Amino acid sequence: MALAALNPQAIEGYKGSRKPFVKEATINRELAVLKTLFTKAVQWEYAL
């Protein structure tokens, strides 16, 4: 998925698709990793 295509609905869809399989804490950890990756992508100018 391109960074430009990421929106709140995509995040909520991801959370909803994971919820039946993992605990909420796992989802929060995964989102924290994604947040770090996207922050680095912006810092490294992969996403403008």
DSSP file (Angstrom, degrees, kcal/mol; ACC not computed):
  #  RESIDUE AA STRUCTURE BP1 BP2  ACC     N-H-->O    O-->H-N    N-H-->O    O-->H-N    TCO  KAPPA ALPHA  PHI   PSI    X-CA   Y-CA   Z-CA
    1    1 A M              0   0    0      0, 0.0     2,-0.1     0, 0.0     5,-0.1   0.000 360.0 360.0 360.0 133.6    0.0    0.0    0.0
    2    2 A A    >>  -     0   0    0      1,-0.1     3,-1.0     3,-0.0     4,-0.5  -0.457 360.0-122.0 -73.7 148.5    1.3    3.4   -0.9
    3    3 A L  G >4 S+     0   0    0      1,-0.3     3,-1.2     2,-0.2    -1,-0.1   0.868 113.3  58.7 -58.7 -35.7    1.7    5.9    1.9
    4    4 A A  G 34 S+     0   0    0      1,-0.3    -1,-0.3     3,-0.0    43,-0.0   0.774 101.9  55.0 -65.7 -25.2   -0.6    8.3    0.0
    5    5 A A  G <4 S+     0   0    0     -3,-1.0     2,-0.3     2,-0.0    -1,-0.3   0.560  83.2 107.2 -85.1  -8.3   -3.4    5.6    0.1
    6    6 A L    <<  +     0   0    0     -3,-1.2    -3,-0.0    -4,-0.5     3,-0.0  -0.564  42.7 153.1 -75.8 128.8   -3.3    5.3    3.8
    7    7 A N    >>  -     0   0    0     -2,-0.3     4,-1.9     1,-0.0     3,-0.6  -0.914  59.4 -90.9-146.5 170.6   -6.3    6.8    5.6
    8    8 A P  H 3> S+     0   0    0      0, 0.0     4,-2.5     0, 0.0     5,-0.2   0.846 123.6  56.1 -57.2 -34.7   -8.2    6.3    8.8
    9    9 A Q  H 3> S+     0   0    0      1,-0.2     4,-2.3     2,-0.2     5,-0.1   0.885 105.8  50.9 -65.8 -37.2  -10.6    3.8    7.1
   10   10 A A  H <> S+     0   0    0     -3,-0.6     4,-2.2     2,-0.2    -1,-0.2   0.905 111.1  48.4 -65.9 -41.0   -7.7    1.6    6.0
   11   11 A I  H  X S+     0   0    0     -4,-1.9     4,-2.5     2,-0.2    -2,-0.2   0.927 112.4  47.8 -64.6 -45.2   -6.3    1.6    9.6
   12   12 A E  H  X S+     0   0    0     -4,-2.5     4,-2.5     1,-0.2    -2,-0.2   0.881 110.6  52.6 -64.4 -37.3   -9.7    0.7   11.0
   13   13 A G  H  X S+     0   0    0     -4,-2.3     4,-2.0     2,-0.2    -1,-0.2   0.902 109.5  49.0 -63.2 -41.0  -10.1   -2.0    8.4
   14   14 A Y  H  X S+     0   0    0     -4,-2.2     4,-1.6     2,-0.2    -2,-0.2   0.938 111.6  48.7 -62.2 -47.6   -6.8   -3.5    9.4
   15   15 A K  H  X S+     0   0    0     -4,-2.5     4,-1.8     1,-0.2    -2,-0.2   0.914 112.2  49.3 -60.1 -43.2   -7.6   -3.4   13.1
   16   16 A G  H  < S+     0   0    0     -4,-2.5    -1,-0.2     1,-0.2    -2,-0.2   0.853 109.2  51.4 -65.6 -34.9  -11.0   -5.0   12.4
   17   17 A S  H  < S+     0   0    0     -4,-2.0    -1,-0.2     1,-0.2    -2,-0.2   0.783 114.7  43.0 -74.0 -25.6   -9.4   -7.8   10.3
   18   18 A R  H >X S+     0   0    0     -4,-1.6     3,-2.0    -3,-0.2     4,-1.7   0.754  93.5  82.9 -87.1 -27.1   -6.9   -8.6   13.0
   19   19 A K  T 3< S+     0   0    0     -4,-1.8    -2,-0.1     1,-0.3    -1,-0.1   0.813  86.3  53.3 -54.1 -40.7   -9.3   -8.5   16.0
   20   20 A P  T 34 S+     0   0    0      0, 0.0    -1,-0.3     0, 0.0    -2,-0.1   0.708 117.6  38.3 -68.3 -15.2  -10.7  -12.0   15.6
   21   21 A F  T <4 S+     0   0    0     -3,-2.0     2,-0.3    -4,-0.1    -2,-0.2   0.708 117.7  29.0-109.5 -24.6   -7.2  -13.5   15.6
   22   22 A V  S  < S-     0   0    0     -4,-1.7    -1,-0.1    -3,-0.0     2,-0.1  -0.881  81.3 -93.9-136.6 165.1   -5.1  -11.6   18.1
   23   23 A K    >>  -     0   0    0     -2,-0.3     4,-1.6     1,-0.1     3,-0.6  -0.370  38.9-110.4 -76.1 160.3   -5.5   -9.6   21.3
   24   24 A E  H 3> S+     0   0    0      1,-0.2     4,-2.4     2,-0.2     5,-0.2   0.836 117.5  60.3 -60.6 -33.9   -5.9   -5.8   21.2
   25   25 A A  H 3> S+     0   0    0      1,-0.2     4,-2.1     2,-0.2    -1,-0.2   0.868 102.8  52.2 -63.0 -35.6   -2.4   -5.4   22.7
   26   26 A T  H <> S+     0   0    0     -3,-0.6     4,-2.5     2,-0.2    -1,-0.2   0.913 108.5  49.9 -65.7 -42.9   -0.9   -7.2   19.7
   27   27 A I  H  X S+     0   0    0     -4,-1.6     4,-2.5     1,-0.2    -2,-0.2   0.917 109.5  51.8 -61.4 -43.4   -2.8   -4.8   17.3
   28   28 A N  H  X S+     0   0    0     -4,-2.4     4,-1.9     1,-0.2    -1,-0.2   0.894 109.8  49.3 -61.4 -40.2   -1.5   -1.8   19.2
   29   29 A R  H  X S+     0   0    0     -4,-2.1     4,-2.0     2,-0.2    -1,-0.2   0.915 110.7  50.0 -65.0 -42.3    2.1   -3.1   19.0
   30   30 A E  H  X S+     0   0    0     -4,-2.5     4,-2.3     1,-0.2    -2,-0.2   0.910 110.6  49.5 -62.4 -41.6    1.7   -3.7   15.2
   31   31 A L  H  X S+     0   0    0     -4,-2.5     4,-2.5     1,-0.2    -1,-0.2   0.859 107.6  54.9 -66.4 -34.6    0.4   -0.2   14.8
   32   32 A A  H  X S+     0   0    0     -4,-1.9     4,-2.0     2,-0.2    -1,-0.2   0.895 108.5  48.6 -64.6 -39.3    3.3    1.2   16.8
   33   33 A V  H  X S+     0   0    0     -4,-2.0     4,-2.5     2,-0.2    -2,-0.2   0.929 111.8  48.9 -65.1 -45.2    5.7   -0.5   14.4
   34   34 A L  H  X S+     0   0    0     -4,-2.3     4,-2.7     1,-0.2     5,-0.2   0.899 108.7  53.8 -61.7 -40.4    3.9    0.8   11.4
   35   35 A K  H  X S+     0   0    0     -4,-2.5     4,-2.3     1,-0.2    -1,-0.2   0.919 109.8  47.6 -60.0 -43.8    3.9    4.3   12.9
   36   36 A T  H  X S+     0   0    0     -4,-2.0     4,-2.4     2,-0.2    -2,-0.2   0.914 111.9  50.2 -63.4 -43.6    7.7    4.1   13.3
   37   37 A L  H  X S+     0   0    0     -4,-2.5     4,-2.3     1,-0.2    -2,-0.2   0.920 112.6  45.9 -62.0 -44.3    8.1    2.8    9.7
   38   38 A F  H  X S+     0   0    0     -4,-2.7     4,-1.9     2,-0.2    -1,-0.2   0.874 111.1  52.7 -69.0 -36.1    6.0    5.6    8.2
   39   39 A T  H  X S+     0   0    0     -4,-2.3     4,-2.4    -5,-0.2    -2,-0.2   0.927 111.4  46.7 -62.8 -44.6    7.8    8.2   10.3
   40   40 A K  H  X S+     0   0    0     -4,-2.4     4,-2.8     1,-0.2     6,-0.2   0.891 107.9  56.5 -64.8 -39.0   11.2    7.0    9.1
   41   41 A A  H  <>S+     0   0    0     -4,-2.3     5,-3.1     1,-0.2     6,-1.2   0.898 110.1  45.1 -60.1 -40.0    9.9    6.9    5.5
   42   42 A V  H ><5S+     0   0    0     -4,-1.9     3,-1.4     4,-0.2    -2,-0.2   0.927 113.2  49.7 -68.8 -44.9    9.0   10.6    5.8
   43   43 A Q  H 3<5S+     0   0    0     -4,-2.4    -2,-0.2     1,-0.3    -1,-0.2   0.881 112.7  47.1 -60.8 -37.9   12.3   11.5    7.4
   44   44 A W  T 3<5S-     0   0    0     -4,-2.8    -1,-0.3    -5,-0.2    -2,-0.2   0.355 116.6-116.8 -87.0   5.8   14.3    9.6    4.7
   45   45 A E  T < 5S+     0   0    0     -3,-1.4    -3,-0.2     2,-0.2     3,-0.1   0.771  79.7 125.7  63.2  31.2   12.2   11.3    2.1
   46   46 A Y  S   <S+     0   0    0     -5,-3.1     2,-0.4     1,-0.2    -4,-0.2   0.662  79.2  37.7 -82.7 -19.1   10.6    8.2    0.7
   47   47 A A              0   0    0     -6,-1.2    -1,-0.2    -9,-0.1    -2,-0.2  -0.991 360.0 360.0-134.4 125.4    7.2    9.8    1.3
   48   48 A L              0   0    0     -2,-0.4    -1,-0.1    -3,-0.1    -6,-0.0   0.357 360.0 360.0-121.9 360.0    6.6   13.5    0.7
